[in-house]
Each structure stands twice: as structure tokens, then as C-alpha cells.
Amino acid sequence: MTAVIDEVDTTRHRGGVRALWSGNPWAVVQRGLIAARSSSWVVILSGFFEPVFYLASMGLGLGALVGDVQTSAGITVPYAAFIAPALLAVSAMNGAIYDSTWNVFFKLNYGKLYEGMLATSLGPLDVALGEILYALLRGLLYACGFMVIMQVFGLNLAPTAILALPAVLLIAFGFASLGMAVTSYMKTFQHMDWINIVLLPMFLFSATLYPISIYPEWIQTVIMAFPLWHGVELIRALTTGAFTPAIGWHILYYVVMIAVGLVFTTKRLRALFLD
């Protein structure tokens, strides 16, 4: 009798897993790539050129007046080499967050696309992971282009700069997963404006354009809670070769961010369309 009960419980557990996951998130990615053919490439390219313009104006222009800047690891680098990795992290954030917020918002509230997807064998985790992976492609596209520009201008100061590419994927994954989770709760365009209200202060204050040491200690503590600050510090450590134990904490921060985003997104899609 006990064996029968255990078998029934196992079957239920497997059924529950199958209801969330069919193992085919690439179907969602493929659908996104096909739909992108009819999209405006000007919008996509604009996200790439924004950090390039910042680098040209602030790093190469203003940098001639600023001179050298000391990083949090105590290494002195040219100003352009200081802000370039930060802009790379910002580029990954923007590419991932816009795909996982505005695109998801329209598919969720106007296109009703997810209802159709979940009517197939796809589960909420397939849809969530597929949309996030698609957002990662955009973040990776921006990162690769910007890395080439950094290399041309000699802003990659260490061979470990090549590791910035997988680090960019980690950053984009974190923002995309959390961004999709937050977007699932938004119903109007006015709600979407809250995203920019959050992103702009993070961009300005996360040690992107100047060292965090200029702030009082209590403000530094607040900034260190921002996800972008962890991304900036991680990329900057890789491009300058300044390895510290803090790199492990930055990576762990994004791993937790990814896990939380995936769990909340999956539960939210299930609550919206299956329960």
C-alpha cells in the first residue's frame, strides 16, 4: 500500500513539473527571431549607439580634462578606461531590460501571445526562460559591439577583458529575469514609466561616471544594493585585471537575482493563465 501511495505521489510530482516545463524554451526564442525580421532595426541599433555616444563625449572628450581615476580596487586608470566597462554593463542592462519589459508588456496585455503559447505543450517556465534568452541575445549583441570599440581605443587593460562577455550575459540574465517578473504586474503605459524612474538613478549613481568614494558612507551602502553597481564593478574588475574576493559576491548577487526572477515570473504566468 505504501509503495502505491509513493508511486501516486511521484506521478503527481512529475505531472506538476510537466505543467511548468516542457523543455522547449527555444521555440519561444525562435518565434522572437522570426518576428524580429519585421521589426525596425533603427530601434535595436539605437540601444547600441547610446553608450558609444556617452563614451565619445564623456570618456574621450571630458576624459582629457579629468585625467586618471582610481577604481575601488585601488588601481589608477584613464577616465575613458574607467567609464567604458561601466557603459558596457549599462548596455547589457538596457538591451535585456527593454526586451523583457516593453516587449513582454505588449505580448502580455495586447497581443495575448502567452495565452496561445500556454495552450500548447509549453509551460510557464518555457515561456519565461525563452523570453529571457531572447533578451540575452540583444544584450550580447550590444556587448560584443561595444567590446570591439573598447579594444580599438585601447580601453581593455588586461587579457581578462575577454571574460567580460560571459559576465555581460550574467548581468543581462539577471535584469531580464527580474524585469519580466515586474512587468507581469503592470497593466498600463503609466506603470511602465516606473521602469525608467528606476533605471535612470541606477545609471547615474552606480559608480558609472565617477567613483563611489565621493559619496558619504551611508549613501555608498545604498548604492551597493543596486544591481547595476555589482555589474559595473564586475566588468571593471575584468577589464582592468583587478581581481578581488568581491568578484565572487558580485556573481552571487546576479545568481540570486536570476533565481528570484525566474521563480516569480513562472509563478506569475501560471497564476495569470493556468490557475
N, C-alpha and C positions, 0 to 999 in steps of 0.2 A: 504493500500500500504506500509506504514511504517513497519507494522508487517511482511509483506512478505519479505521485504529487510532485516530486523533484523534476520529472520529465515534463509535466504540465507547466511548472514554473519556468523551466528553461525555454520551452516553446514560446511562452508569453514574452519572456525577455527578448528573444530573438525577433519576435514579431514587433516589439516596441522599437528595437534598433532599426529594423527594416522600414518602419514607418517614418523614421527620421533620415535614413541614409540608404541610398541605393548604390553608392559607389560610382556615380557618373556626374561629377561636377563639371567635367569638360564639355558636356552637352550645353551647359549654360554659357561657358566661355566661347564655344563655337558659335552659338547664336549671337552673342555680343559682337564677335568679329565680323560676322555676316552683316549685321545691322550697321556696323561702323562704316561699311563701304558707301552708304548713302548719307553719312554724316558730313558736316562741314569740317574739313581739315584745318581751317583757319582757327577754329576754336581750340582744337587739340594743340596746334603749334603755339598758340598764344601762351599756354601754360609753360612751354619750354623757354620762350624768349623773355618772360618776366624776370627770372633770376639772372639771366645773361645781362639784361639791361642794368640790374642792380650791381652786378659785378663790374660792369664797364664804368658806371658812374661813381659808385662808392669805392670799389676796390682799386681800380686803375686810375680814376680821376682824383677823388679825395685822398686816396692812399698816398699819393705823392706828398701831401701836406701832413698826414698823420704820422707816417714813418712806421717804425716797428711796434708791435703789440705783444704783450706777454699773455700766453694761454694759461688756463687753470692748472696745467701740468708744470708751469714754470719755464716753458720754452718761449724764446723770443722769435717771432716770425714777422715777415712783412704784413702790412694790413690786408693786402689782397689775399694772401695765403691764410689769413685769419678768418675772413668772412666767406671765402669760397666754399669750404666744407659746410659751413652753416647754410649757405644758399642751396647747396646740394641736398641737404636734409629737408629744407623748405620745399624744394622742387619735388621731392618724393612725397612729402606730405600733401602738397596741393594736388598732384596727379592722382593720388589714391583717394583723397577725401572728396574731390569733386565727382569722381566716378561712383563712389559709394554713397553719396548723398543726393545730389541733384538727379542723377540718372535713376537711382533707386526710387526717389520720390515720385518721379513721373510714372515709372513702371508700376509702382505700388498703388498710387491714387488715381491715375488717369488711364494708363494703358491696361491695367488689370492683368498684367503679364504673369504675375506669380500665381494667380488663381489657376491659369491654364497650365503652368508648369507643374503645380502640385496635384493637378488632376491626372497627370501621367505617373510613371513609376518613380519620378524624382521625389525626394523628401526635402524637408526644410533645410537640413544640413547641406544637401547637394546644392540647393539654390543659394544659400548663404555663402558657401565656400566657392561656388562658381562665380558669383558676382565679385567676391573679394579677389579671386585670382585674376579676373578680367581687369579689375582696378590696378592690380600689381603690374600688369603689362604696361599700363600707361605710366606708372611711376618708374618702372625700369627703363622705359623709352626716354623719359626726361633725364634720368640719372646718367645713362650711357652718353647721351649727347653733351651733357654738362661736364662729365668727366673728360671727354675729349678736349673741350675748351680749356679746362684746368690744366691738362697736360701740355697743350700748345703754349700756354702762358707761363709754364713752369711753376704752377701752384701746388703740384703734388710733390711734397718734400721728402717722401720716403717710399721705398718699394712696397710697403704695406698698404699704400693707397689703393691698390687693386682690390683689397678686401672691403673697400667702401661700397662696392657694388652689391655683395650679399648683405651688407649692413643696411643699405638703402632698401632692399627688399623686405628686411625685417621691419624697418620703420614704416614702409608703405603698408605692410600687412597689418601692423598694429592700428594705424589710423583708419584703414579701410574697414577692418572688422568692427571697430568701435563706432565709426561713422555710420555704417549700415544699421547697427543696433539703435543708435539715436534717431536716425531718420525714420525708422519704423513707427515711431511715436508721433511724427509730425503730420499734420493734416492740411495746413495752408501754406501759401508762399511766405506769409509773415513769419511763420515758425522757422522757415529755412534761413531767414535773415539772422537768426541766433547763431548759426554756424560761423558766419563772418565776424560776428561780435566776439566769438571765442578765438578764432584763428588770428585775427589782426593783433591783439595784445600778445599772443604767443610769439608771433613773428618778431615783434618789436622788442620784447623784453627777455627772450630766451638766449641771451648772450650771442645773438646772431651778428650784430653790427658793432658791439663793444663788449669788453669783458664784464662778467657778472660781478667782479670785485668792486665795481664802482658803487654798488648798492649797499645800504646797511644790511647787517647780517639777517635781520628778520625778513627783509624783502628777498634776500637770496634764498632763504628757506622756502618761501612761497614759490619762487621761480623754479626751484629744483623739483617741485611737484609736477611741473608742466611736462607732458610727454615730449614736446619738441626740444626742450633743453637736453634731455637724455639723448635724443637723436643727434643734436648738434655736437655734443661732447664726444659721442661715439665716433662720428665721422671725422671730427677734428683730430682725435687721437690717432686714427688710422692714416690720415693724410700727412700728419706731421711726424709720425713714428713715436709719439709719446705714449707708451703703454703704461697704464697704472691699474691697480686692482679695481678701480672704479668701472672699468670697461665691463667687467662681469655683472655689476649692478645695473648698468645701462641695458645690457642684453636681457637680463632677468625682468626688468621693468616691461620691456616690449613683449616678452613671452607671456607674462601675466595679462598684459593688455589684450593680446591676441586671444587668449583663452576666454577671458571675460566677454570680449566682443562676440566671439563665435557662439558661446552659450546663450547669451542674451538674444542674439539675432535669431538663432534656431528656435528658442522658446517663443519669441515674439511672432515669427512666421507661423508656427504651429497654432498659436492662440488665435491668430487672425483668420486663418484659412482652413484649419483642420478640426479644432476643438468645437 
